[in-house]
Amino acid sequence: MKWVAACRVEDVPGDGGACVLLDGEQIAIFYFSRRDEWYATENRCPHKQQMVLSRGMTGSAGAACEPKVACPFHKKTFSLRSGECLSGEDYRIRTYPVKVKNGRVYVGLLQ
Amino acid sequence: MSNGHLPVVVVIGNGMVGHRFCEKLRVSGQFRIVVFGEEPRPAYDRVHLSEYFNGKSASDLALPMTGWFEEEEIVLHLGHKIREIDRQQKLVHSDRGVIQRYDYLVLATGSSPFVPDIPGVEMEGVFVYRTIEDLDRIKAYASRAKSGAVLGGGLLGLEAAKALLDLGISQPHVIEFAPRLMPRQIDSSGSHALESSLKKLGLQLHLNKTTQSIEGHGRVEALQFADESRIPIDMLVISAGIRPRDELARLAGLAVGTRGGIVVNERLQTSDKNIFAIGECALAQGIIYGLVAPGYEMADVVATNLLGGNKTFGGFDMSTKLKLIGVDVASFGDPFAAEPDCGTIVFEDRHKGIYKRVNVSADGKYLIGGILIGDAAAYNLLLQTVNNRLVLPPDPSALILGNRDGAGEGAGVMNLPDEALICSCEAVTKAAICSAVTDKDATTIDAMKKCTRAGTGCGGCIPLVKDLIAGTMKASGLYVRNVICEHFEHSRQELFDLIKLHDVHTYADALAHWGKGDGCEVCKPAVASILASLWNETIVKQATIQDSNDRYLANIQKGGSYSVVPRIPGGEITPEKLIVLGKVAKKYNLYTKITGGQRIDLFGAHVGDLPAIWEELIEAGFESGHAYGKALRTVKSCVGSTWCRFGLHDSVSFAIEIEERYRGIRAPHKLKGGVSGCIRECAEAQSKDFGIIATEKGWNLFVCGNGGSRPQHAQLLATDIDKDTCVKYLDRFLMFYIRTADPLTRTATWLNKMEGGMSYLKNVVVNDSLGMGAEWEEEMQSLVDSYKCEWKEVVDNPELRKRFSHFVNAPRKKDPELQFDNLRGQTKAREW
């Protein structure tokens, strides 16, 4: 795995997402400001193959506060940890590790 | 097999009733069950067979889940016809060579369609209507047929006629020997009402007709009647009644009725005490019960008794309610009881095809039975009134004329006695439903179905079950609070008041005060809407809590492109502005379409182009149309008195005034308005959340109308009022709605849920019964005064503009996956 610089911290709105283009791949990065946690997934919603997940609303599900994002098209929700579809369908999205250093956001890509 | 030592119950027949019997018996584990079914597939829902023609597949209709028999360790032989029952040795022989010993034998052989002995019935193109295989044959043949007929105007015959309609046979004929339709269920006036509705739907009805022969050369070509008339047809479905399948029983020497049917006692035992008969093959008290509910009851009786219980079958209510080709038909109790034994009350609306009849006991105290055609909404309650001998109100005509304002209908169900049978398919009583609510927490229809099976059969009792759930919850103080989502234990109305009281301005604060977790896609936009309604601060300040469209101030469309809708108040636009729209659309390669709200929608904008597009539009004097928001969309107008020879007042000017007054205000859902210059109503104002129609003396104000999937006409709030009063009432009405409606609830639904309905709303808005009028007018005025165009703020603010890019690390690059096709000289989003 290699760490690739994706964007600056302030490029991603708090409690929301932004999309970056890395090695030709569209990756959605999410920031949870209250928890100070970062997540990254593929930007494509597997339901209708649309490049929009970064524009979805973030939130959490259940007592364990599973971080999630809802696709803006049909509100399918996905866990940002496992990539699993939380609205009861057999979809799954790819997730990526994220780290922040000196105000920069890095995403771990498989080589 | 692990259950080899158990007594063996053999079931012949895997139809609905036979299957029900297995379900009832298997839970005990006390028997080994072996089932023989003649059809190639396991039991399916024959009651809803006609749905096979409008989309349902054979597996949709199947009753058991795949693997159910294996799981239950029930041996199922499909495609096996039993040839012989050897009562001496207690064996059955199948036509495929299986020999099975039994301790108890249950005959659930059902019935077969009765085919009258008319010359020509053997011809090609003549069908019966009973099994999925029959339906497949009908379907295949119908594709080559243009005309068709059904022989038999009973319940099944009319179902079959619908099937022919569904298969594209236009104007199918229905031939009935009796002088009326459904002679077993309804009287002749009821039949008249049904006939007029069915004729409108395209059926050709022939009553009092005796069919003499089926004519044709090898395949059917015409029907010849005794009165010497004749109709040419390509196919014929015979549905002239049923005959119990008693041939096996006869062969085995069991007693059968003179007109067919296996004779059973009140425990459903045949003349051999180890052999039972249930369902349509059984003759109980001299009656063949051709409905599924009594069949289920029989299955339950036999299963209960085999398991050591003591239950008898004491006849069964033949009340029935169904939708025939979209027409409600119901009959209950004794539908034909007549004077002098009873008093009959009849209501008839020939225009609408409604006929209602109730038979009331001679002393006026009890309901005996009745018939409902065209509107059977009261069926459940009437049936309960008969079955439980409830004492009638002093004026029983209210039973069918109904309580006009709808109040108190729900209360009726709570007055039913505990033993009232609510779901007759599954024999679930009121007590069972109420205790499932209180003891097992079954507070939704789905939970109730799982818990009691109520509502899983025909589904006709579901409204009643819902009322019972709500009533029971209310009575036991269990009423589940109407909360927004898992993150906020409050209703929208409560949260609205809290946020106002505590002067909270951000979602994060609201979550910290009253919420938990990180919120979600339900509560974020709901709170965003409340904040916007209260403080009217631009929504771009908290972009990430806005719903999909509000976040980018545009409507997301296929491919992730956006559409742009500038406001065109009242639908009035200058030629100069039209030219600007055309130029902008050409420059950014946008598809243009006139919307339903008299505006122009520009589709296919890249997210990164939105600020530039709006900059040009704003420059030309346009502003946001809020097509993306839960806010006022348009106030549609007709041209009114300025041009129209009928117009009474200037509807366009009033529409513009109203649209500009309420633009940008956020509400629980979108709002639409309309202003018409006269009663011809060209602006369709009565289909809007608020509609204003000019009268000789002023304006009439209508509210809570709705188009959409469940259209609803707006209702009259005030008549002949002047403009100022109209605006005042609108201010109050809108603020009342904004404050109290649940998220994503249109005004029509809001009103439907409001206790007291329109008369209450009128009292609040017109008579100011809550004393809130002045406060609401003030609040509205402050919203109106603080309006700003959101797009202007974005266009003028470089920081905000930066947000409109697809890639934050490559802001000028557009999404390469966003592709367009060409359609009639414009672009269109590529299909997903």
Boltz contact constraints between the chains, C-beta under 6 A:
constraints:
  - contact:
      token1: [A, 7]
      token2: [B, 808]
      max_distance: 6.0
  - contact:
      token1: [A, 7]
      token2: [B, 809]
      max_distance: 6.0
  - contact:
      token1: [A, 11]
      token2: [B, 808]
      max_distance: 6.0
  - contact:
      token1: [A, 13]
      token2: [B, 544]
      max_distance: 6.0
  - contact:
      token1: [A, 15]
      token2: [B, 544]
      max_distance: 6.0
  - contact:
      token1: [A, 16]
      token2: [B, 544]
      max_distance: 6.0
  - contact:
      token1: [A, 18]
      token2: [B, 808]
      max_distance: 6.0
  - contact:
      token1: [A, 19]
      token2: [B, 807]
      max_distance: 6.0
  - contact:
      token1: [A, 20]
      token2: [B, 807]
      max_distance: 6.0
  - contact:
      token1: [A, 20]
      token2: [B, 808]
      max_distance: 6.0
  - contact:
      token1: [A, 20]
      token2: [B, 809]
      max_distance: 6.0
  - contact:
      token1: [A, 21]
      token2: [B, 807]
      max_distance: 6.0
  - contact:
      token1: [A, 21]
      token2: [B, 810]
      max_distance: 6.0
  - contact:
      token1: [A, 48]
      token2: [B, 832]
      max_distance: 6.0
  - contact:
      token1: [A, 50]
      token2: [B, 560]
      max_distance: 6.0
  - contact:
      token1: [A, 51]
      token2: [B, 560]
      max_distance: 6.0
  - contact:
      token1: [A, 51]
      token2: [B, 815]
      max_distance: 6.0
  - contact:
      token1: [A, 51]
      token2: [B, 817]
      max_distance: 6.0
  - contact:
      token1: [A, 52]
      token2: [B, 560]
      max_distance: 6.0
  - contact:
      token1: [A, 57]
      token2: [B, 521]
      max_distance: 6.0
  - contact:
      token1: [A, 57]
      token2: [B, 524]
      max_distance: 6.0
  - contact:
      token1: [A, 59]
      token2: [B, 518]
      max_distance: 6.0
  - contact:
      token1: [A, 59]
      token2: [B, 519]
      max_distance: 6.0
  - contact:
      token1: [A, 59]
      token2: [B, 520]
      max_distance: 6.0
  - contact:
      token1: [A, 60]
      token2: [B, 517]
      max_distance: 6.0
  - contact:
      token1: [A, 60]
      token2: [B, 518]
      max_distance: 6.0
  - contact:
      token1: [A, 65]
      token2: [B, 517]
      max_distance: 6.0
  - contact:
      token1: [A, 70]
      token2: [B, 521]
      max_distance: 6.0
  - contact:
      token1: [A, 72]
      token2: [B, 548]
      max_distance: 6.0
  - contact:
      token1: [A, 72]
      token2: [B, 556]
      max_distance: 6.0
  - contact:
      token1: [A, 75]
      token2: [B, 521]
      max_distance: 6.0
